[in-house]
Amino acid sequence: MAGADPAGRVSKRGGRTPEKSPGAAKLTAVPTSSVDATRRTEILKTANTVIATTGLRSSLQQIADAAGILAGSLYHHFESKEAILVELIRLYHADLDRIGEVTLERLDQPDERSVTDRITDLGREVARCAVEHRAALQMSFYEGPSNDPELMELTARQPKKIQEAMLQALRAGRWSGDIRSDVDLPTLADRLCQSMLHVGLDVIRHNADTDRLATLKCRIALEGLAAEPPSDSDLDRSNAFAVAEDVIKSWVDAEDDTDLKAAHVRAVARAEFGRRGYEMTTIRDIASAAGLGTGTVYRVIGSKDELLMSIMLEFGHKVGGAWADIVRSDSTAIEKLDALSWLNINALDQFPDEFRIQLAWLRHTPPDSANPTWSFTKRIRQMKALLSDGIRDGEIHIEGAGADMLTRCIIGEQWIPENILAEIGTRNALVLARDTVLRGVAVRPS
């Protein structure tokens, strides 16, 4: 998602790129003169807000209107929209690197705080950065919002500094006996960092305070939701897990391929939507990737919205219906949460493009208006009831978390990051989900 580019070189768009953000995670521009520096900073802050709110297709005119200047005046500071996006994501990378570097320095110094407190402090810092740089966070989910090589390279960068800092904090916890010895620490560090970055998603954070949500996410990962940590063998034998297994086995490709051209267009569109994001993909892009004319794609499929609908309806039926079956099963709340994690892991494994398309909707509140197959409000309602039952029955131990915040947090935590799933496979991803959601990775008191 992020990582800093070598600093101080001259950008091909004019102006110098910053070496690093020296203070708190705030959007700042490189000064050319005091007046220009102030105006550039204001434009960048405005662009960040506009793009985070309305999406990556926001125009320069929208940004200029929000900044209270003429579009022509914008070109005095940035020669193109891509130049603004590059600057935004560079600042995001620089702030993430700064957080990682400061944390690594602190880890080498005497500290009376517990390891879990230090991990939580780092989590809060990363979450604040994600919220501050929401536009750049959106860009990091895809290959790049344009074909600009520099922008594509920046959006593909990984947040290595914060991952290194998190890994060292976890290693310190293992040395002190606070972190379990059977958990793979590099994978866990990646998982925790991505979890904190996802606090920047409006639909997950919603109205929650950033620090409170980040603290809750860290508590869940460290302590686990389950009052009594369940074993893998017990969870594998649950009725809810059996329901999930049956649903997953039923996921065969039942798409009607009698119209081979339409099936080809849908397959290409899935990949393009997943790679570029729905907003930034045009019918022209799909036609080019499919080796067809734009007019042919319109005749075969219709509009881009109709094409999206045809792709996502089947995905929604397969995954959405299974949620209700699992929730209705004769199982405990912890067993149902586990089965839902297994369902999500396999959905991501088998339908990665559809998952990435769905992720785009998680930037919006409410996401239901744009997504005919994923009723987020229904998922919120189901999960809230499930967690409430678990707390009432004493299966789930969590204190000081509002019901809505806890619900949105758990829905977000049940999705294993795609790169981790690709690296460790579905079964190990399930064990990771159990460790970071149900059991906790910290050593529990005897």
VOPAGU-2260 file (C-alpha; in pm, 1 decimal, decimal comma):
REM VOPAGU-2260
SITE   aa  ch    i         X         Y         Z
SITE  MET   A    0       0,0       0,0       0,0
SITE  ALA   A    1     260,1     249,2      92,0
SITE  GLY   A    2     629,5     320,8     129,3
SITE  ALA   A    3     834,5     630,0      73,3
SITE  ASP   A    4     991,4     718,6    -259,2
SITE  PRO   A    5    1349,3     852,0    -258,2
SITE  ALA   A    6    1314,1    1210,0    -147,1
SITE  GLY   A    7    1430,3    1538,1    -273,0
SITE  ARG   A    8    1446,3    1469,5    -646,5
SITE  VAL   A    9    1282,3    1701,5    -894,1
SITE  SER   A   10     940,3    1585,9   -1006,3
SITE  LYS   A   11     870,8    1583,4   -1375,0
SITE  ARG   A   12     562,1    1788,3   -1292,8
SITE  GLY   A   13     752,6    2070,3   -1129,8
SITE  GLY   A   14     848,3    2142,3    -770,5
SITE  ARG   A   15    1047,1    1925,2    -533,7
SITE  THR   A   16     906,2    1619,1    -365,1
SITE  PRO   A   17     934,0    1621,1      13,7
SITE  GLU   A   18    1196,0    1415,4     192,6
SITE  LYS   A   19     954,9    1326,5     469,4
SITE  SER   A   20     674,0    1479,0     665,7
SITE  PRO   A   21     848,9    1616,4     973,7
SITE  GLY   A   22     560,5    1654,9    1218,6
SITE  ALA   A   23     230,3    1486,5    1276,5
SITE  ALA   A   24      61,7    1311,9     984,9
SITE  LYS   A   25     -66,3    1625,8     812,2
SITE  LEU   A   26     -85,1    1711,0     444,5
SITE  THR   A   27     185,6    1963,4     363,6
SITE  ALA   A   28     323,7    2079,9      30,5
SITE  VAL   A   29     680,7    2162,4     -67,0
SITE  PRO   A   30     734,5    2539,4     -56,3
SITE  THR   A   31     842,7    2734,2    -362,6
SITE  SER   A   32     747,5    3064,4    -199,3
SITE  SER   A   33     550,3    3124,2     118,5
SITE  VAL   A   34     237,1    3221,5     -74,4
SITE  ASP   A   35     265,5    2932,7    -320,0
SITE  ALA   A   36     337,0    2689,7     -37,1
SITE  THR   A   37      24,0    2798,0     148,4
SITE  ARG   A   38    -191,3    2772,0    -162,8
SITE  ARG   A   39     -47,3    2430,6    -260,1
SITE  THR   A   40    -116,5    2300,0      87,1
SITE  GLU   A   41    -475,8    2426,6      72,9
SITE  ILE   A   42    -527,9    2269,0    -269,9
SITE  LEU   A   43    -388,3    1936,0    -153,0
SITE  LYS   A   44    -606,8    1933,9     156,7
SITE  THR   A   45    -910,9    2017,5     -53,4
SITE  ALA   A   46    -826,0    1753,0    -313,8
SITE  ASN   A   47    -782,4    1494,4     -39,4
SITE  THR   A   48   -1128,2    1573,3      98,9
SITE  VAL   A   49   -1300,4    1583,4    -240,9
SITE  ILE   A   50   -1149,1    1257,4    -364,4
SITE  ALA   A   51   -1210,6    1080,6     -33,0
SITE  THR   A   52   -1575,6    1187,9     -48,0
SITE  THR   A   53   -1666,1    1157,8    -415,7
SITE  GLY   A   54   -1411,9     906,1    -545,2
SITE  LEU   A   55   -1113,7     893,9    -776,7
SITE  ARG   A   56   -1306,5    1026,1   -1075,3
SITE  SER   A   57   -1330,7    1367,9    -908,1
SITE  SER   A   58   -1240,2    1633,1   -1164,2
SITE  LEU   A   59   -1003,1    1927,7   -1141,7
SITE  GLN   A   60   -1309,4    2150,3   -1171,6
SITE  GLN   A   61   -1461,0    1990,4    -859,1
SITE  ILE   A   62   -1135,8    2038,7    -670,3
SITE  ALA   A   63   -1105,7    2401,0    -786,0
SITE  ASP   A   64   -1467,3    2474,8    -690,2
SITE  ALA   A   65   -1416,4    2327,0    -344,4
SITE  ALA   A   66   -1094,5    2527,4    -303,1
SITE  GLY   A   67   -1271,9    2847,3    -408,0
SITE  ILE   A   68   -1044,7    2916,9    -705,7
SITE  LEU   A   69   -1073,6    2903,8   -1082,4
SITE  ALA   A   70    -967,9    2583,2   -1252,5
SITE  GLY   A   71    -711,7    2782,4   -1450,4
SITE  SER   A   72    -548,0    2897,3   -1126,5
SITE  LEU   A   73    -503,8    2533,6   -1027,5
SITE  TYR   A   74    -262,1    2481,7   -1316,9
SITE  HIS   A   75     -27,4    2740,4   -1167,0
SITE  HIS   A   76      44,5    2490,6    -890,0
SITE  PHE   A   77     -23,2    2150,1   -1053,0
SITE  GLU   A   78      -6,7    2080,5   -1423,2
SITE  SER   A   79    -259,8    1795,4   -1411,3
SITE  LYS   A   80    -484,4    1590,1   -1187,6
SITE  GLU   A   81    -219,3    1316,7   -1190,6
SITE  ALA   A   82      29,8    1566,1   -1044,7
SITE  ILE   A   83    -205,8    1624,1    -750,9
SITE  LEU   A   84    -254,4    1250,1    -701,3
SITE  VAL   A   85     120,9    1189,5    -706,5
SITE  GLU   A   86     174,8    1459,0    -444,4
SITE  LEU   A   87    -102,5    1318,7    -223,0
SITE  ILE   A   88      29,4     965,8    -227,8
SITE  ARG   A   89     389,6    1079,8    -175,3
SITE  LEU   A   90     284,9    1262,4     140,9
SITE  TYR   A   91      97,7     951,2     255,9
SITE  HIS   A   92     406,9     735,0     201,0
SITE  ALA   A   93     629,5     985,3     378,0
SITE  ASP   A   94     405,6     998,1     684,5
SITE  LEU   A   95     383,7     619,8     707,9
SITE  ASP   A   96     763,2     599,3     685,9
SITE  ARG   A   97     800,1     866,4     952,5
SITE  ILE   A   98     572,7     670,6    1186,8
SITE  GLY   A   99     775,4     354,5    1129,4
SITE  GLU   A  100    1109,5     526,5    1182,9
SITE  VAL   A  101     999,8     699,9    1503,3
SITE  THR   A  102     858,0     374,7    1640,5
SITE  LEU   A  103    1178,9     183,3    1565,6
SITE  GLU   A  104    1380,3     449,5    1748,2
SITE  ARG   A  105    1148,9     426,5    2050,2
SITE  LEU   A  106    1176,2      47,2    2060,2
SITE  ASP   A  107    1550,8      82,9    2118,1
SITE  GLN   A  108    1493,5     305,9    2419,1
SITE  PRO   A  109    1388,7     213,8    2775,2
SITE  ASP   A  110    1010,6     213,6    2804,8
SITE  GLU   A  111     797,6     134,7    3108,7
SITE  ARG   A  112     490,1      64,5    2898,0
SITE  SER   A  113     387,0    -293,7    2822,3
SITE  VAL   A  114     451,1    -442,2    2480,1
SITE  THR   A  115      78,6    -454,1    2410,8
SITE  ASP   A  116      51,5     -83,8    2489,4
SITE  ARG   A  117     334,1      -7,1    2247,6
SITE  ILE   A  118     169,2    -216,7    1975,7
SITE  THR   A  119    -157,5     -33,0    2035,5
SITE  ASP   A  120      15,2     305,8    2023,5
SITE  LEU   A  121     165,9     217,8    1685,2
SITE  GLY   A  122    -174,9      99,1    1565,3
SITE  ARG   A  123    -332,4     430,7    1659,6
SITE  GLU   A  124     -59,5     626,1    1476,9
SITE  VAL   A  125    -112,5     424,1    1158,8
SITE  ALA   A  126    -490,8     462,0    1182,5
SITE  ARG   A  127    -463,1     840,2    1218,7
SITE  CYS   A  128    -241,8     851,5     911,3
SITE  ALA   A  129    -493,8     648,3     711,1
SITE  VAL   A  130    -777,2     881,1     808,9
SITE  GLU   A  131    -567,7    1188,4     731,2
SITE  HIS   A  132    -474,8    1054,5     385,2
SITE  ARG   A  133    -800,9     891,2     279,6
SITE  ALA   A  134    -761,6     980,4     -88,7
SITE  ALA   A  135    -419,9     815,5    -107,7
SITE  LEU   A  136    -556,4     517,4      85,3
SITE  GLN   A  137    -820,6     469,2    -184,4
SITE  MET   A  138    -555,6     481,3    -455,1
SITE  SER   A  139    -355,6     210,4    -277,7
SITE  PHE   A  140    -631,9     -46,8    -331,1
SITE  TYR   A  141    -576,8     -59,3    -707,4
SITE  GLU   A  142    -292,7     -63,5    -958,1
SITE  GLY   A  143    -336,2     308,6   -1015,4
SITE  PRO   A  144    -615,2     552,1   -1101,1
SITE  SER   A  145    -448,7     631,1   -1435,3
SITE  ASN   A  146    -189,0     491,8   -1672,4
SITE  ASP   A  147      72,8     734,0   -1542,1
SITE  PRO   A  148     378,2     509,2   -1470,1
SITE  GLU   A  149     493,5     710,9   -1170,2
SITE  LEU   A  150     150,6     703,3   -1010,2
SITE  MET   A  151     113,0     329,6   -1075,5
SITE  GLU   A  152     451,3     267,1    -913,5
SITE  LEU   A  153     360,7     472,2    -608,4
SITE  THR   A  154      23,4     304,6    -553,2
SITE  ALA   A  155     185,9     -39,8    -565,4
SITE  ARG   A  156     434,7      31,5    -287,3
SITE  GLN   A  157     409,5    -159,8      37,4
SITE  PRO   A  158     420,3       6,6     383,2
SITE  LYS   A  159     752,9    -154,3     471,6
SITE  LYS   A  160     857,7      85,8     746,0
SITE  ILE   A  161     544,0      42,8     956,1
SITE  GLN   A  162     549,9    -332,9     892,7
SITE  GLU   A  163     909,9    -346,5    1014,0
SITE  ALA   A  164     820,1    -142,7    1322,0
SITE  MET   A  165     520,1    -365,6    1398,3
SITE  LEU   A  166     732,2    -677,3    1350,6
SITE  GLN   A  167     997,3    -552,0    1592,6
SITE  ALA   A  168     729,1    -464,7    1849,6
SITE  LEU   A  169     585,6    -817,0    1817,5
SITE  ARG   A  170     931,5    -971,2    1850,4
SITE  ALA   A  171     984,7    -772,6    2168,9
SITE  GLY   A  172     653,7    -914,3    2289,5
SITE  ARG   A  173     764,1   -1267,5    2215,6
SITE  TRP   A  174    1095,7   -1217,4    2396,3
SITE  SER   A  175     909,7   -1087,1    2701,1
SITE  GLY   A  176     665,3   -1379,1    2691,5
SITE  ASP   A  177     362,8   -1161,8    2607,0
SITE  ILE   A  178     304,3   -1280,5    2247,6
SITE  ARG   A  179     228,4   -1644,2    2168,2
SITE  SER   A  180     513,8   -1852,4    2029,0
SITE  ASP   A  181     302,7   -2036,9    1770,1
SITE  VAL   A  182     207,5   -1732,1    1558,0
SITE  ASP   A  183     403,5   -1631,4    1246,6
SITE  LEU   A  184     516,1   -1278,8    1333,8
SITE  PRO   A  185     585,7   -1132,4     984,2
SITE  THR   A  186     239,9   -1238,0     866,4
SITE  LEU   A  187      83,7   -1104,4    1185,4
SITE  ALA   A  188     265,7    -770,3    1145,8
SITE  ASP   A  189     129,7    -733,7     792,2
SITE  ARG   A  190    -220,1    -825,8     908,5
SITE  LEU   A  191    -215,1    -571,0    1193,9
SITE  CYS   A  192     -81,4    -289,3     975,6
SITE  GLN   A  193    -346,0    -344,8     709,3
SITE  SER   A  194    -615,3    -363,1     976,7
SITE  MET   A  195    -508,0     -23,3    1108,2
SITE  LEU   A  196    -497,3     127,5     758,8
SITE  HIS   A  197    -853,9      11,6     698,6
SITE  VAL   A  198    -966,5     242,1     978,5
SITE  GLY   A  199    -945,4     501,5     700,6
SITE  LEU   A  200   -1246,7     342,4     529,8
SITE  ASP   A  201   -1542,8     563,3     617,7
SITE  VAL   A  202   -1792,6     278,7     629,6
SITE  ILE   A  203   -1584,8      85,7     882,7
SITE  ARG   A  204   -1498,4     387,5    1099,4
SITE  HIS   A  205   -1842,0     549,3    1045,7
SITE  ASN   A  206   -1895,5     787,2    1340,1
SITE  ALA   A  207   -1640,6     622,0    1568,1
SITE  ASP   A  208   -1341,8     808,8    1706,2
SITE  THR   A  209   -1027,1     703,3    1518,6
SITE  ASP   A  210    -821,5     625,5    1829,0
SITE  ARG   A  211   -1103,9     431,5    1992,8
SITE  LEU   A  212   -1157,7     216,4    1684,9
SITE  ALA   A  213    -785,9     148,0    1641,8
SITE  THR   A  214    -760,7      58,1    2011,8
SITE  LEU   A  215   -1056,3    -179,2    1980,8
SITE  LYS   A  216    -903,7    -349,4    1675,7
SITE  CYS   A  217    -575,3    -397,8    1861,8
SITE  ARG   A  218    -755,4    -534,6    2167,2
SITE  ILE   A  219    -940,6    -789,0    1956,0
SITE  ALA   A  220    -621,7    -902,4    1781,7
SITE  LEU   A  221    -428,0    -924,8    2106,2
SITE  GLU   A  222    -692,5   -1057,1    2346,9
SITE  GLY   A  223    -944,4   -1226,0    2115,4
SITE  LEU   A  224   -1323,2   -1210,0    2135,0
SITE  ALA   A  225   -1376,4   -1555,5    2280,8
SITE  ALA   A  226   -1402,5   -1581,6    2659,8
SITE  GLU   A  227   -1257,8   -1933,3    2626,5
SITE  PRO   A  228   -1018,9   -1968,2    2330,0
SITE  PRO   A  229   -1156,1   -2242,4    2101,4
SITE  SER   A  230    -939,2   -2510,8    1945,0
SITE  ASP   A  231    -916,0   -2564,6    1570,8
SITE  SER   A  232   -1057,0   -2915,7    1601,5
SITE  ASP   A  233   -1364,9   -2797,2    1791,6
SITE  LEU   A  234   -1434,8   -2518,9    1541,1
SITE  ASP   A  235   -1387,1   -2756,6    1246,8
SITE  ARG   A  236   -1662,1   -2981,6    1386,5
SITE  SER   A  237   -1926,1   -2711,4    1436,3
SITE  ASN   A  238   -2259,3   -2714,5    1252,0
SITE  ALA   A  239   -2194,2   -2360,9    1126,4
SITE  PHE   A  240   -1862,6   -2470,8     972,4
SITE  ALA   A  241   -2039,0   -2761,4     800,8
SITE  VAL   A  242   -2292,7   -2518,0     651,7
SITE  ALA   A  243   -2010,1   -2300,2     522,1
SITE  GLU   A  244   -1832,8   -2602,7     373,4
SITE  ASP   A  245   -2147,1   -2712,6     188,6
SITE  VAL   A  246   -2196,3   -2365,1      44,7
SITE  ILE   A  247   -1833,5   -2338,3     -66,8
SITE  LYS   A  248   -1848,8   -2677,1    -239,1
SITE  SER   A  249   -2155,8   -2560,0    -430,3
SITE  TRP   A  250   -1963,9   -2269,8    -586,0
SITE  VAL   A  251   -1924,3   -2411,1    -934,1
SITE  ASP   A  252   -1918,0   -2192,1   -1241,6
SITE  ALA   A  253   -2282,4   -2196,8   -1343,5
SITE  GLU   A  254   -2264,4   -1892,2   -1570,4
SITE  ASP   A  255   -2453,9   -1936,4   -1894,6
SITE  ASP   A  256   -2180,8   -1939,4   -2156,9
SITE  THR   A  257   -2404,9   -2003,6   -2457,3
SITE  ASP   A  258   -2327,3   -1645,6   -2562,8
SITE  LEU   A  259   -1949,6   -1677,4   -2573,2
SITE  LYS   A  260   -1892,0   -1314,3   -2664,5
SITE  ALA   A  261   -2094,7   -1189,0   -2367,8
SITE  ALA   A  262   -1917,1   -1432,8   -2134,3
SITE  HIS   A  263   -1581,5   -1308,9   -2267,4
SITE  VAL   A  264   -1675,8    -944,0   -2208,6
SITE  ARG   A  265   -1791,0   -1019,6   -1853,1
SITE  ALA   A  266   -1467,1   -1203,7   -1775,5
SITE  VAL   A  267   -1255,5    -917,4   -1908,0
SITE  ALA   A  268   -1468,5    -658,6   -1725,5
SITE  ARG   A  269   -1431,7    -848,0   -1395,9
SITE  ALA   A  270   -1055,2    -832,6   -1427,9
SITE  GLU   A  271   -1052,0    -465,2   -1531,7
SITE  PHE   A  272   -1292,0    -357,2   -1255,5
SITE  GLY   A  273   -1086,7    -549,4   -1001,6
SITE  ARG   A  274    -756,2    -410,2   -1130,0
SITE  ARG   A  275    -848,9     -46,5   -1191,5
SITE  GLY   A  276   -1157,0      -4,6    -973,4
SITE  TYR   A  277   -1509,1      41,1   -1108,4
SITE  GLU   A  278   -1490,0     420,6   -1104,5
SITE  MET   A  279   -1177,6     445,3   -1315,8
SITE  THR   A  280   -1264,8     173,4   -1568,4
SITE  THR   A  281   -1440,0     282,6   -1886,8
SITE  ILE   A  282   -1622,2      80,7   -2150,7
SITE  ARG   A  283   -1337,6     180,6   -2383,1
SITE  ASP   A  284   -1087,7      16,5   -2142,4
SITE  ILE   A  285   -1294,5    -302,8   -2136,1
SITE  ALA   A  286   -1334,5    -307,1   -2512,2
SITE  SER   A  287    -960,8    -261,6   -2564,3
SITE  ALA   A  288    -873,6    -540,4   -2318,6
SITE  ALA   A  289   -1133,0    -768,6   -2482,0
SITE  GLY   A  290   -1008,6    -695,7   -2833,1
SITE  LEU   A  291   -1349,7    -563,7   -2937,7
SITE  GLY   A  292   -1491,8    -234,8   -3051,4
SITE  THR   A  293   -1660,6      -6,1   -2800,0
SITE  GLY   A  294   -1986,3     -26,7   -2993,3
SITE  THR   A  295   -1974,5    -405,3   -2982,6
SITE  VAL   A  296   -1941,7    -406,4   -2604,4
SITE  TYR   A  297   -2241,9    -174,6   -2572,2
SITE  ARG   A  298   -2447,3    -400,6   -2801,1
SITE  VAL   A  299   -2347,4    -719,0   -2618,7
SITE  ILE   A  300   -2374,2    -599,1   -2257,4
SITE  GLY   A  301   -2525,2    -250,5   -2246,0
SITE  SER   A  302   -2405,4      24,3   -2014,6
SITE  LYS   A  303   -2123,1      -3,3   -1762,8
SITE  ASP   A  304   -2380,0     -19,5   -1481,0
SITE  GLU   A  305   -2559,6    -306,8   -1652,5
SITE  LEU   A  306   -2230,5    -484,7   -1703,1
SITE  LEU   A  307   -2145,9    -445,8   -1334,8
SITE  MET   A  308   -2490,5    -574,3   -1236,9
SITE  SER   A  309   -2449,5    -888,8   -1448,1
SITE  ILE   A  310   -2109,9    -959,3   -1290,2
SITE  MET   A  311   -2204,2    -899,6    -928,1
SITE  LEU   A  312   -2550,4   -1053,8    -904,5
SITE  GLU   A  313   -2418,5   -1409,1    -910,0
SITE  PHE   A  314   -2150,2   -1323,1    -654,5
SITE  GLY   A  315   -2412,3   -1167,9    -426,9
SITE  HIS   A  316   -2636,3   -1472,5    -449,1
SITE  LYS   A  317   -2351,3   -1710,2    -367,0
SITE  VAL   A  318   -2204,8   -1518,6     -74,1
SITE  GLY   A  319   -2497,5   -1314,9      58,8
SITE  GLY   A  320   -2734,0   -1608,8      90,0
SITE  ALA   A  321   -2472,7   -1812,5     274,3
SITE  TRP   A  322   -2449,0   -1550,1     548,3
SITE  ALA   A  323   -2809,1   -1609,5     649,3
SITE  ASP   A  324   -2764,4   -1989,6     641,2
SITE  ILE   A  325   -2465,5   -1970,4     874,7
SITE  VAL   A  326   -2633,3   -1727,0    1114,8
SITE  ARG   A  327   -2938,8   -1956,8    1136,6
SITE  SER   A  328   -2732,8   -2270,0    1207,5
SITE  ASP   A  329   -2745,1   -2451,3    1542,0
SITE  SER   A  330   -2410,8   -2324,9    1669,1
SITE  THR   A  331   -2259,3   -2088,2    1923,0
SITE  ALA   A  332   -2184,8   -1726,8    1838,3
SITE  ILE   A  333   -1809,4   -1797,9    1827,3
SITE  GLU   A  334   -1866,4   -2092,2    1590,8
SITE  LYS   A  335   -2079,2   -1876,3    1361,9
SITE  LEU   A  336   -1815,9   -1601,9    1352,9
SITE  ASP   A  337   -1558,0   -1864,0    1259,6
SITE  ALA   A  338   -1775,9   -2006,4     982,2
SITE  LEU   A  339   -1833,1   -1658,0     840,5
SITE  SER   A  340   -1455,5   -1606,3     830,9
SITE  TRP   A  341   -1416,5   -1934,1     638,5
SITE  LEU   A  342   -1687,1   -1827,3     394,9
SITE  ASN   A  343   -1517,0   -1490,8     335,4
SITE  ILE   A  344   -1173,1   -1647,4     290,0
SITE  ASN   A  345   -1302,4   -1882,9      22,4
SITE  ALA   A  346   -1504,0   -1606,7    -145,0
SITE  LEU   A  347   -1186,2   -1401,0    -175,5
SITE  ASP   A  348    -992,8   -1705,2    -297,4
SITE  GLN   A  349   -1244,3   -1801,0    -566,7
SITE  PHE   A  350   -1379,4   -1457,6    -663,1
SITE  PRO   A  351   -1090,0   -1211,4    -615,9
SITE  ASP   A  352   -1209,6    -967,5    -882,2
SITE  GLU   A  353   -1561,4    -949,0    -739,6
SITE  PHE   A  354   -1414,9    -900,1    -393,5
SITE  ARG   A  355   -1206,5    -604,2    -508,7
SITE  ILE   A  356   -1509,6    -453,4    -682,3
SITE  GLN   A  357   -1707,6    -492,9    -361,5
SITE  LEU   A  358   -1426,6    -330,0    -164,1
SITE  ALA   A  359   -1481,0     -11,4    -363,3
SITE  TRP   A  360   -1831,3      15,3    -219,7
SITE  LEU   A  361   -1693,9       0,7     133,5
SITE  ARG   A  362   -1566,9     355,6      82,0
SITE  HIS   A  363   -1922,6     487,4      71,5
SITE  THR   A  364   -2181,4     533,1     344,6
SITE  PRO   A  365   -2424,9     376,1     300,1
SITE  PRO   A  366   -2284,6     147,8      29,1
SITE  ASP   A  367   -2626,6      -4,4     -45,4
SITE  SER   A  368   -2720,9     270,9    -290,0
SITE  ALA   A  369   -2455,7     165,0    -540,0
SITE  ASN   A  370   -2446,7    -208,8    -479,1
SITE  PRO   A  371   -2748,7    -421,3    -567,3
SITE  THR   A  372   -2597,8    -743,7    -431,5
SITE  TRP   A  373   -2446,9    -646,9     -97,5
SITE  SER   A  374   -2689,5    -509,2     157,2
SITE  PHE   A  375   -2445,0    -368,7     405,9
SITE  THR   A  376   -2719,5    -254,4     642,8
SITE  LYS   A  377   -2852,0    -611,7     647,6
SITE  ARG   A  378   -2503,0    -744,8     730,5
SITE  ILE   A  379   -2472,9    -486,0    1007,6
SITE  ARG   A  380   -2805,2    -598,6    1152,7
SITE  GLN   A  381   -2714,1    -968,8    1135,8
SITE  MET   A  382   -2369,8    -921,0    1286,4
SITE  LYS   A  383   -2496,3    -692,8    1562,8
SITE  ALA   A  384   -2753,3    -954,5    1669,3
SITE  LEU   A  385   -2491,0   -1230,5    1655,8
SITE  LEU   A  386   -2245,6   -1037,6    1873,1
SITE  SER   A  387   -2520,2    -938,8    2115,3
SITE  ASP   A  388   -2615,7   -1305,0    2161,9
SITE  GLY   A  389   -2252,7   -1398,7    2224,1
SITE  ILE   A  390   -2203,0   -1125,5    2483,4
SITE  ARG   A  391   -2530,3   -1214,5    2657,0
SITE  ASP   A  392   -2436,3   -1584,3    2675,3
SITE  GLY   A  393   -2087,3   -1506,7    2808,1
SITE  GLU   A  394   -1908,5   -1645,2    2500,3
SITE  ILE   A  395   -1770,7   -1307,9    2396,6
SITE  HIS   A  396   -1575,8   -1090,8    2638,2
SITE  ILE   A  397   -1530,8    -732,9    2529,3
SITE  GLU   A  398   -1587,6    -421,0    2734,1
SITE  GLY   A  399   -1625,2     -54,0    2656,9
SITE  ALA   A  400   -1713,7     -91,7    2287,3
SITE  GLY   A  401   -2032,5      45,6    2139,0
SITE  ALA   A  402   -2246,0    -208,6    1955,0
SITE  ASP   A  403   -2222,1     -32,4    1617,5
SITE  MET   A  404   -1847,1      21,8    1639,2
SITE  LEU   A  405   -1785,0    -339,2    1742,8
SITE  THR   A  406   -2008,8    -469,2    1463,7
SITE  ARG   A  407   -1838,6    -271,4    1186,1
SITE  CYS   A  408   -1500,7    -359,8    1327,1
SITE  ILE   A  409   -1568,8    -735,0    1320,6
SITE  ILE   A  410   -1712,6    -723,6     967,5
SITE  GLY   A  411   -1390,3    -558,1     855,0
SITE  GLU   A  412   -1164,9    -795,6    1049,7
SITE  GLN   A  413   -1325,2   -1106,4     900,5
SITE  TRP   A  414   -1172,6   -1032,3     560,2
SITE  ILE   A  415    -813,4   -1156,0     537,6
SITE  PRO   A  416    -598,5    -926,8     315,9
SITE  GLU   A  417    -562,4   -1066,2     -35,0
SITE  ASN   A  418    -182,0   -1068,9     -38,6
SITE  ILE   A  419    -172,0   -1269,1     285,5
SITE  LEU   A  420    -423,3   -1522,4     151,4
SITE  ALA   A  421    -211,9   -1566,1    -163,3
SITE  GLU   A  422     101,4   -1622,0      46,5
SITE  ILE   A  423     -27,1   -1867,3     309,3
SITE  GLY   A  424    -332,8   -2036,1     153,5
SITE  THR   A  425    -690,4   -2076,0     270,6
SITE  ARG   A  426    -637,8   -2308,6     568,8
SITE  ASN   A  427    -356,0   -2103,8     722,1
SITE  ALA   A  428    -559,6   -1787,9     656,4
SITE  LEU   A  429    -843,2   -1940,5     860,0
SITE  VAL   A  430    -606,0   -2014,7    1148,6
SITE  LEU   A  431    -480,2   -1655,2    1128,3
SITE  ALA   A  432    -839,3   -1527,7    1142,4
SITE  ARG   A  433    -908,4   -1747,4    1444,0
SITE  ASP   A  434    -595,7   -1619,3    1617,2
SITE  THR   A  435    -655,6   -1249,6    1545,7
SITE  VAL   A  436   -1034,1   -1241,3    1597,2
SITE  LEU   A  437   -1131,3   -1523,5    1833,5
SITE  ARG   A  438    -830,6   -1640,9    2038,1
SITE  GLY   A  439    -598,4   -1338,5    2041,4
SITE  VAL   A  440    -222,9   -1349,1    1982,3
SITE  ALA   A  441    -123,8   -1236,3    2332,5
SITE  VAL   A  442     -51,5   -1494,2    2600,5
SITE  ARG   A  443    -356,1   -1514,1    2825,9
SITE  PRO   A  444    -310,8   -1514,1    3203,9
SITE  SER   A  445    -337,8   -1859,2    3359,9
